Amino acid sequence: MSQDSTRPYVDFEIDLTLEETRRRAAVMAALEPDWDPLGAMRAEEEAYDLLYSGLDSRQQEIYDMLVAAGVLPPRESGHAA
């Protein structure tokens, strides 16, 4: 099969607006009515606090290097960083 290099390119566009709206509606439908986004964020912060607590000196050094490199976000005072 030969390719004709003189043929113009054809624009190909897909509008995903409807699919994104459906996806968001499905996410909202899957959430329970008593879902608490602030509570979920607090629980996530507590999990990070627990994850990064009790680091030994080498682990703390590695953690600090990851924060300095921008791999991990810096933690507020009282946290591992």
GROMACS elastic network, one bead per residue, 0.5 to 0.9 nm:
[ bonds ]
;  ai    aj funct       b0    kb
    3     6     6  0.89140   500
    3     7     6  0.89531   500
    4     7     6  0.59560   500
    5     8     6  0.79766   500
    7    10     6  0.89698   500
   15    18     6  0.74889   500
   15    19     6  0.84365   500
   16    19     6  0.51986   500
   16    20     6  0.60258   500
   16    21     6  0.85434   500
   17    20     6  0.51587   500
   17    21     6  0.61675   500
   17    22     6  0.86564   500
   18    21     6  0.50659   500
   18    22     6  0.62298   500
   18    23     6  0.86288   500
   19    23     6  0.60952   500
   19    24     6  0.86210   500
   20    24     6  0.61547   500
   20    25     6  0.85131   500
   21    24     6  0.52217   500
   21    25     6  0.61332   500
   21    26     6  0.86068   500
   22    25     6  0.50638   500
   22    26     6  0.61363   500
   22    27     6  0.86714   500
   23    26     6  0.51025   500
   23    27     6  0.62947   500
   23    28     6  0.87320   500
   24    27     6  0.50740   500
   24    28     6  0.62317   500
   24    29     6  0.85567   500
   25    28     6  0.51458   500
   25    29     6  0.60723   500
   25    30     6  0.85766   500
   26    29     6  0.50082   500
   26    30     6  0.61015   500
   26    31     6  0.87760   500
   27    30     6  0.51223   500
   27    31     6  0.64918   500
   28    31     6  0.53191   500
   28    32     6  0.83692   500
   29    32     6  0.76345   500
   29    33     6  0.88665   500
   31    34     6  0.82564   500
   31    35     6  0.64496   500
   32    35     6  0.53140   500
   33    36     6  0.87948   500
   35    39     6  0.83875   500
   35    40     6  0.82823   500
   36    39     6  0.51611   500
   36    40     6  0.62041   500
   36    41     6  0.87501   500
   37    41     6  0.62577   500
   37    42     6  0.86662   500
   38    41     6  0.50448   500
   38    42     6  0.61834   500
   38    43     6  0.85853   500
   39    42     6  0.50157   500
   39    43     6  0.61196   500
   39    44     6  0.85549   500
   40    43     6  0.50775   500
   40    44     6  0.61835   500
   40    45     6  0.86969   500
   41    44     6  0.50180   500
   41    45     6  0.62619   500
   41    46     6  0.86550   500
   42    45     6  0.50783   500
   42    46     6  0.62102   500
   42    47     6  0.86322   500
   43    46     6  0.50056   500
   43    47     6  0.61833   500
   43    48     6  0.87116   500
   44    47     6  0.50109   500
   44    48     6  0.63042   500
   44    49     6  0.86131   500
   45    48     6  0.50792   500
   45    49     6  0.61213   500
   45    50     6  0.85991   500
   46    50     6  0.61875   500
   46    51     6  0.85266   500
   47    50     6  0.51001   500
   47    51     6  0.60245   500
   47    52     6  0.86630   500
   48    52     6  0.60877   500
   48    53     6  0.83412   500
   49    52     6  0.54570   500
   49    53     6  0.59377   500
   49    79     6  0.65329   500
   49    80     6  0.75747   500
   50    53     6  0.52117   500
   50    54     6  0.82843   500
   51    54     6  0.84395   500
   51    55     6  0.89235   500
   52    55     6  0.64231   500
   52    60     6  0.86263   500
   52    63     6  0.85001   500
   52    79     6  0.74812   500
   52    80     6  0.55236   500
   52    81     6  0.85949   500
   53    79     6  0.73093   500
   53    80     6  0.60841   500
   54    60     6  0.89817   500
   54    80     6  0.81846   500
   55    58     6  0.78302   500
   55    59     6  0.54666   500
   55    60     6  0.55889   500
   55    63     6  0.88431   500
   55    80     6  0.76236   500
   56    59     6  0.52855   500
   56    60     6  0.60359   500
   56    61     6  0.85848   500
   57    60     6  0.50446   500
   57    61     6  0.61274   500
   57    62     6  0.87237   500
   58    61     6  0.50001   500
   58    62     6  0.62954   500
   58    63     6  0.85457   500
   59    62     6  0.51248   500
   59    63     6  0.60479   500
   59    64     6  0.85505   500
   60    64     6  0.60341   500
   60    65     6  0.85515   500
   60    80     6  0.73017   500
   60    81     6  0.76629   500
   61    64     6  0.51206   500
   61    65     6  0.62492   500
   61    66     6  0.87193   500
   62    65     6  0.50452   500
   62    66     6  0.62420   500
   62    67     6  0.86717   500
   63    66     6  0.51276   500
   63    67     6  0.62635   500
   63    68     6  0.86321   500
   63    72     6  0.80074   500
   63    80     6  0.79781   500
   63    81     6  0.72836   500
   64    67     6  0.50676   500
   64    68     6  0.60778   500
   64    69     6  0.85455   500
   64    72     6  0.88695   500
   64    74     6  0.86636   500
   64    80     6  0.85511   500
   64    81     6  0.62216   500
   65    68     6  0.50331   500
   65    69     6  0.60928   500
   65    70     6  0.86117   500
   65    71     6  0.87006   500
   66    69     6  0.50748   500
   66    70     6  0.62399   500
   66    71     6  0.51625   500
   66    72     6  0.56927   500
   66    73     6  0.85260   500
   67    70     6  0.50892   500
   67    71     6  0.58281   500
   67    73     6  0.58295   500
   67    74     6  0.57253   500
   67    75     6  0.87507   500
   67    81     6  0.77382   500
   68    71     6  0.76744   500
   68    72     6  0.80771   500
   68    73     6  0.87414   500
   68    74     6  0.81768   500
   69    72     6  0.77453   500
   70    73     6  0.64271   500
   70    74     6  0.82740   500
   72    75     6  0.88589   500
   74    80     6  0.88301   500
   74    81     6  0.63556   500
   75    78     6  0.81028   500
   75    79     6  0.57431   500
   75    80     6  0.67458   500
   75    81     6  0.55501   500
   76    79     6  0.59380   500
   76    80     6  0.84255   500
   76    81     6  0.73780   500
   77    80     6  0.80399   500
   77    81     6  0.73316   500
   78    81     6  0.79574   500
